[in-house]
């Protein structure tokens, strides 16, 4: 029962935080400059979550191409900058991660 209450509580909090913003978006016109800036929020949040995981292993800094997460991240960033293709970026990052994990 505790798990069910926890899930329902998380649902209520998530809905309570997001609904007012979505309800106001239909009534308020957001400036173009702010709309352009908000497009980068998901990428910034994902980067902020992934960056520490890429350079820290077992609680220690591990900035090396022998670190599978770091190598995959670097490969993914290079492919993303060059190709701007999301699927290719993800596939490259995962492939490099697996190859480094297998060979080191």
C-alpha angles and dihedrals in degrees: 000000000000091000092052092050090048092052092046090048092051089048092052093048093047092048092044092054097044105037099066091052093049092045091052094047090071092054103037126061111226116213116251092240092057092046090054091048093050091057088071096053096089092049092047093049093047091049092049090053097043101041097070091046090054098054103033123070123174091352094303132101108260108177101165138111086243086070105088094207093050094046092048092047093051091048091048093050092050093049092045093052094046102039106021086211113136099200093047090048093052093044092049093048092049093045093051090046092053094044093050090045091052098045103037 
